[in-house]
Amino acid sequence: MTVADLKRMVREANLELVERGLVFGTFGNASGIERDLGLVVIKPSGVPYGDLSPDDMAVVSLESGEHLEGLKPSSDTPTHLEIYRSFATAGGVVHTHSTWATSWAQARRPIPCLGTTHADYFRGAVPCTRDLTHQEMAGAYEKETGRVIVETFEALDPDEIPAVLVASHGVFTWGRDASGAVLHAAVVEEVARMAQLSLQVSLGLSPGLGQITSQLIDRHFLRKHGSGAYYGQAEH
């Protein structure tokens, strides 16, 4: 893929965030990577989505974070870079402050897997990071945010749960490309809403509503993902 192709793809992913109602104002951003070139393309900082052109997209070095071309990159760029450096299969990353998922992040609670809609995309709860320390917040804040995300996945597979809540902050998702990361951001928002409503509905009826069984989670996740997947049409 050329850098020009990646710029167009990333611009479209950012516009899709608006179309799906996942961002407001200039909050949020999408990025994509071309690993063979060691380059990341990301939304420029503070630019309204409707004003974005492919040439505006910021290009940075994966290794050094150096800004190479385009407008000034998003302030969240160091977080995206930490995710790309640690999660080798991530081809796109999205950050949002979408309402329902961010509500769980602000409560500093993981989104439990209460049903098969969730399990179709995430093989278990969407985790929430720990709080950053005072030292981390006072230092390279965005880079430390990326590091705490990576730390959260020390015992988790980022390919099986391509999403995370950052405590008191918002949502990061990733996928095989920028569009895939947008899809996961949309699914996180929907399952966050479903989980909250399920807990409200069950209040007084089934106290202690818990996660579905691991067998049911695996059944739904693995029919869409992995070598034995059978959902959808075969690729030719």
DRENDO-1510 file (C-alpha; in Angstrom, 1 decimal, always signed):
<recs>
REC; n; res; u; v; w
REC; 1; MET; +0.0; +0.0; +0.0 .
REC; 2; THR; +1.3; +3.5; -0.8 .
REC; 3; VAL; +1.3; +6.3; +1.7 .
REC; 4; ALA; -1.3; +8.1; -0.6 .
REC; 5; ASP; -3.6; +5.0; -0.3 .
REC; 6; LEU; -3.2; +4.9; +3.4 .
REC; 7; LYS; -4.0; +8.6; +3.8 .
REC; 8; ARG; -7.2; +8.1; +1.9 .
REC; 9; MET; -8.1; +5.1; +3.9 .
REC; 10; VAL; -7.5; +6.9; +7.2 .
REC; 11; ARG; -9.5; +9.9; +6.2 .
REC; 12; GLU; -12.4; +7.7; +5.3 .
REC; 13; ALA; -12.1; +5.9; +8.7 .
REC; 14; ASN; -12.2; +9.2; +10.5 .
REC; 15; LEU; -15.3; +10.3; +8.6 .
REC; 16; GLU; -16.9; +7.0; +9.4 .
REC; 17; LEU; -16.5; +7.8; +13.1 .
REC; 18; VAL; -18.8; +10.8; +12.5 .
REC; 19; GLU; -21.3; +8.9; +10.4 .
REC; 20; ARG; -21.6; +6.2; +13.1 .
REC; 21; GLY; -22.1; +8.9; +15.8 .
REC; 22; LEU; -19.0; +7.8; +17.8 .
REC; 23; VAL; -17.4; +11.3; +18.0 .
REC; 24; PHE; -18.4; +14.9; +18.5 .
REC; 25; GLY; -16.5; +18.1; +18.0 .
REC; 26; THR; -12.9; +17.3; +17.2 .
REC; 27; PHE; -12.7; +14.5; +19.8 .
REC; 28; GLY; -11.5; +11.1; +18.7 .
REC; 29; ASN; -9.2; +9.9; +15.9 .
REC; 30; ALA; -8.4; +7.0; +13.7 .
REC; 31; SER; -5.1; +5.9; +12.3 .
REC; 32; GLY; -3.6; +3.3; +10.0 .
REC; 33; ILE; -0.2; +1.7; +9.6 .
REC; 34; GLU; +2.0; +0.5; +6.7 .
REC; 35; ARG; +4.4; -1.7; +8.5 .
REC; 36; ASP; +6.6; -2.4; +5.5 .
REC; 37; LEU; +7.4; +1.3; +5.4 .
REC; 38; GLY; +7.3; +1.8; +9.2 .
REC; 39; LEU; +4.8; +4.7; +8.8 .
REC; 40; VAL; +1.6; +5.6; +10.6 .
REC; 41; VAL; -1.0; +8.0; +9.2 .
REC; 42; ILE; -3.3; +9.7; +11.8 .
REC; 43; LYS; -5.9; +12.4; +12.0 .
REC; 44; PRO; -4.4; +15.9; +12.5 .
REC; 45; SER; -4.9; +17.6; +15.8 .
REC; 46; GLY; -7.9; +19.8; +16.4 .
REC; 47; VAL; -9.1; +19.8; +12.8 .
REC; 48; PRO; -12.9; +19.4; +12.3 .
REC; 49; TYR; -13.8; +16.2; +10.5 .
REC; 50; GLY; -15.6; +17.9; +7.7 .
REC; 51; ASP; -12.5; +19.9; +6.8 .
REC; 52; LEU; -10.2; +16.9; +6.4 .
REC; 53; SER; -8.5; +16.1; +3.1 .
REC; 54; PRO; -6.2; +13.2; +2.4 .
REC; 55; ASP; -3.2; +15.6; +2.2 .
REC; 56; ASP; -4.1; +16.9; +5.7 .
REC; 57; MET; -3.4; +13.5; +7.2 .
REC; 58; ALA; -0.4; +13.4; +9.4 .
REC; 59; VAL; +2.4; +10.9; +8.7 .
REC; 60; VAL; +4.7; +9.8; +11.5 .
REC; 61; SER; +7.5; +7.3; +11.9 .
REC; 62; LEU; +6.5; +4.2; +13.8 .
REC; 63; GLU; +10.0; +3.9; +15.3 .
REC; 64; SER; +10.7; +7.4; +16.4 .
REC; 65; GLY; +7.4; +9.2; +16.3 .
REC; 66; GLU; +8.8; +11.9; +14.1 .
REC; 67; HIS; +6.3; +14.0; +12.2 .
REC; 68; LEU; +7.2; +13.6; +8.5 .
REC; 69; GLU; +4.4; +15.2; +6.6 .
REC; 70; GLY; +0.9; +16.6; +6.7 .
REC; 71; LEU; -0.6; +18.7; +9.4 .
REC; 72; LYS; +0.4; +18.4; +13.1 .
REC; 73; PRO; -0.7; +14.9; +14.3 .
REC; 74; SER; -3.2; +14.2; +17.0 .
REC; 75; SER; -2.1; +14.6; +20.5 .
REC; 76; ASP; -3.0; +10.9; +21.0 .
REC; 77; THR; -0.4; +9.8; +18.5 .
REC; 78; PRO; +2.0; +8.4; +21.2 .
REC; 79; THR; -0.8; +6.2; +22.4 .
REC; 80; HIS; -1.5; +4.8; +18.9 .
REC; 81; LEU; +2.2; +4.2; +18.4 .
REC; 82; GLU; +2.5; +2.2; +21.6 .
REC; 83; ILE; -0.4; +0.0; +20.5 .
REC; 84; TYR; +1.2; -0.6; +17.1 .
REC; 85; ARG; +4.6; -1.4; +18.6 .
REC; 86; SER; +3.2; -3.9; +21.0 .
REC; 87; PHE; +0.2; -5.5; +19.0 .
REC; 88; ALA; +1.8; -6.8; +15.9 .
REC; 89; THR; -1.4; -7.5; +14.0 .
REC; 90; ALA; -3.0; -4.1; +14.6 .
REC; 91; GLY; -3.4; -2.4; +11.2 .
REC; 92; GLY; -5.6; +0.4; +12.4 .
REC; 93; VAL; -6.3; +2.1; +15.8 .
REC; 94; VAL; -9.3; +4.2; +16.8 .
REC; 95; HIS; -9.9; +6.4; +19.9 .
REC; 96; THR; -13.3; +7.7; +20.9 .
REC; 97; HIS; -15.2; +9.2; +23.8 .
REC; 98; SER; -18.5; +7.5; +22.7 .
REC; 99; THR; -21.2; +8.0; +25.3 .
REC; 100; TRP; -22.0; +4.5; +26.6 .
REC; 101; ALA; -18.6; +2.9; +26.4 .
REC; 102; THR; -17.0; +6.0; +28.0 .
REC; 103; SER; -19.5; +5.8; +30.8 .
REC; 104; TRP; -18.0; +2.4; +31.7 .
REC; 105; ALA; -14.5; +3.9; +31.4 .
REC; 106; GLN; -15.5; +6.7; +33.7 .
REC; 107; ALA; -16.9; +4.2; +36.2 .
REC; 108; ARG; -13.5; +2.3; +35.8 .
REC; 109; ARG; -15.3; -0.9; +35.1 .
REC; 110; PRO; -14.9; -3.5; +32.4 .
REC; 111; ILE; -17.8; -4.2; +30.1 .
REC; 112; PRO; -18.9; -7.7; +31.0 .
REC; 113; CYS; -19.8; -10.2; +28.3 .
REC; 114; LEU; -23.5; -10.7; +29.0 .
REC; 115; GLY; -24.6; -12.1; +25.7 .
REC; 116; THR; -23.7; -13.5; +22.3 .
REC; 117; THR; -23.7; -10.1; +20.5 .
REC; 118; HIS; -20.7; -9.2; +22.6 .
REC; 119; ALA; -19.1; -12.7; +22.2 .
REC; 120; ASP; -19.3; -12.4; +18.4 .
REC; 121; TYR; -16.6; -9.8; +18.5 .
REC; 122; PHE; -14.9; -10.0; +21.9 .
REC; 123; ARG; -13.8; -13.2; +23.6 .
REC; 124; GLY; -14.6; -12.0; +27.1 .
REC; 125; ALA; -15.1; -8.7; +28.9 .
REC; 126; VAL; -13.7; -5.5; +27.4 .
REC; 127; PRO; -11.1; -4.7; +30.0 .
REC; 128; CYS; -10.5; -1.4; +31.8 .
REC; 129; THR; -7.0; -0.2; +32.6 .
REC; 130; ARG; -5.8; +0.8; +36.0 .
REC; 131; ASP; -5.6; +4.5; +36.8 .
REC; 132; LEU; -2.4; +6.2; +35.8 .
REC; 133; THR; -0.1; +7.2; +38.6 .
REC; 134; HIS; +0.6; +10.9; +39.4 .
REC; 135; GLN; +4.1; +10.4; +38.0 .
REC; 136; GLU; +2.7; +8.9; +34.7 .
REC; 137; MET; +0.2; +11.8; +34.3 .
REC; 138; ALA; +2.9; +14.3; +35.0 .
REC; 139; GLY; +5.3; +12.8; +32.4 .
REC; 140; ALA; +4.7; +11.7; +28.8 .
REC; 141; TYR; +1.0; +11.3; +29.5 .
REC; 142; GLU; -0.1; +10.0; +26.1 .
REC; 143; LYS; +2.8; +7.6; +25.8 .
REC; 144; GLU; +2.1; +6.3; +29.4 .
REC; 145; THR; -1.6; +5.9; +28.4 .
REC; 146; GLY; -0.4; +3.5; +25.6 .
REC; 147; ARG; +1.8; +1.7; +28.0 .
REC; 148; VAL; -1.0; +1.1; +30.5 .
REC; 149; ILE; -3.1; -0.3; +27.7 .
REC; 150; VAL; -0.3; -2.7; +26.8 .
REC; 151; GLU; +0.1; -3.6; +30.5 .
REC; 152; THR; -3.6; -4.5; +30.7 .
REC; 153; PHE; -3.1; -7.1; +27.9 .
REC; 154; GLU; -0.3; -8.9; +29.6 .
REC; 155; ALA; -2.6; -11.9; +30.2 .
REC; 156; LEU; -5.0; -11.2; +27.4 .
REC; 157; ASP; -4.9; -11.7; +23.6 .
REC; 158; PRO; -5.4; -8.4; +21.7 .
REC; 159; ASP; -6.5; -10.3; +18.7 .
REC; 160; GLU; -9.4; -11.8; +20.7 .
REC; 161; ILE; -10.4; -8.7; +22.5 .
REC; 162; PRO; -9.4; -5.8; +20.2 .
REC; 163; ALA; -10.7; -3.0; +22.5 .
REC; 164; VAL; -9.9; -1.5; +25.9 .
REC; 165; LEU; -11.4; +1.2; +28.2 .
REC; 166; VAL; -8.9; +3.6; +29.6 .
REC; 167; ALA; -9.9; +4.4; +33.2 .
REC; 168; SER; -11.7; +7.8; +33.5 .
REC; 169; HIS; -10.9; +8.6; +29.9 .
REC; 170; GLY; -12.4; +6.8; +26.9 .
REC; 171; VAL; -12.1; +3.9; +24.4 .
REC; 172; PHE; -9.3; +2.5; +22.2 .
REC; 173; THR; -9.9; -0.2; +19.6 .
REC; 174; TRP; -7.9; -1.8; +16.9 .
REC; 175; GLY; -8.4; -4.0; +13.8 .
REC; 176; ARG; -6.7; -5.3; +10.8 .
REC; 177; ASP; -7.0; -1.9; +9.2 .
REC; 178; ALA; -8.5; +1.5; +10.1 .
REC; 179; SER; -12.0; +0.5; +9.0 .
REC; 180; GLY; -11.8; -2.6; +11.1 .
REC; 181; ALA; -10.9; -0.5; +14.1 .
REC; 182; VAL; -13.9; +1.7; +13.5 .
REC; 183; LEU; -16.2; -1.3; +13.4 .
REC; 184; HIS; -14.8; -2.5; +16.7 .
REC; 185; ALA; -15.4; +1.0; +18.2 .
REC; 186; ALA; -19.0; +0.8; +17.0 .
REC; 187; VAL; -19.5; -2.6; +18.5 .
REC; 188; VAL; -18.0; -1.5; +21.8 .
REC; 189; GLU; -20.4; +1.3; +22.0 .
REC; 190; GLU; -23.4; -1.0; +21.3 .
REC; 191; VAL; -22.4; -3.7; +23.7 .
REC; 192; ALA; -21.7; -1.1; +26.4 .
REC; 193; ARG; -25.3; +0.2; +25.9 .
REC; 194; MET; -26.7; -3.4; +26.0 .
REC; 195; ALA; -24.8; -4.3; +29.1 .
REC; 196; GLN; -26.0; -1.2; +31.0 .
REC; 197; LEU; -29.6; -1.8; +29.9 .
REC; 198; SER; -29.4; -5.5; +30.8 .
REC; 199; LEU; -28.2; -4.7; +34.3 .
REC; 200; GLN; -31.0; -2.2; +34.7 .
REC; 201; VAL; -33.6; -4.7; +33.4 .
REC; 202; SER; -32.3; -7.5; +35.7 .
REC; 203; LEU; -32.2; -5.2; +38.8 .
REC; 204; GLY; -34.5; -6.8; +41.4 .
REC; 205; LEU; -35.2; -9.8; +39.1 .
REC; 206; SER; -31.8; -11.5; +38.8 .
REC; 207; PRO; -29.4; -9.9; +41.3 .
REC; 208; GLY; -25.8; -10.6; +40.5 .
REC; 209; LEU; -26.4; -10.9; +36.7 .
REC; 210; GLY; -23.1; -12.4; +35.5 .
REC; 211; GLN; -21.2; -13.1; +32.3 .
REC; 212; ILE; -22.3; -15.9; +30.0 .
REC; 213; THR; -20.5; -19.2; +30.1 .
REC; 214; SER; -17.0; -19.5; +28.6 .
REC; 215; GLN; -18.4; -22.3; +26.3 .
REC; 216; LEU; -21.0; -19.9; +24.8 .
REC; 217; ILE; -18.5; -17.1; +24.5 .
REC; 218; ASP; -16.1; -19.4; +22.6 .
REC; 219; ARG; -18.8; -20.8; +20.4 .
REC; 220; HIS; -19.8; -17.4; +19.1 .
REC; 221; PHE; -16.3; -15.9; +18.9 .
REC; 222; LEU; -14.7; -18.9; +17.2 .
REC; 223; ARG; -17.4; -19.2; +14.5 .
REC; 224; LYS; -16.3; -15.8; +13.2 .
REC; 225; HIS; -12.6; -15.8; +14.1 .
REC; 226; GLY; -9.7; -18.3; +13.7 .
REC; 227; SER; -8.9; -21.2; +11.5 .
REC; 228; GLY; -12.2; -23.0; +12.1 .
REC; 229; ALA; -14.4; -19.9; +11.4 .
REC; 230; TYR; -17.5; -20.7; +9.3 .
REC; 231; TYR; -19.6; -17.5; +9.5 .
REC; 232; GLY; -20.1; -15.5; +6.3 .
REC; 233; GLN; -18.9; -16.1; +2.8 .
REC; 234; ALA; -15.6; -17.8; +2.0 .
REC; 235; GLU; -13.0; -15.5; +0.6 .
REC; 236; HIS; -11.8; -16.2; -3.0 .
</recs>
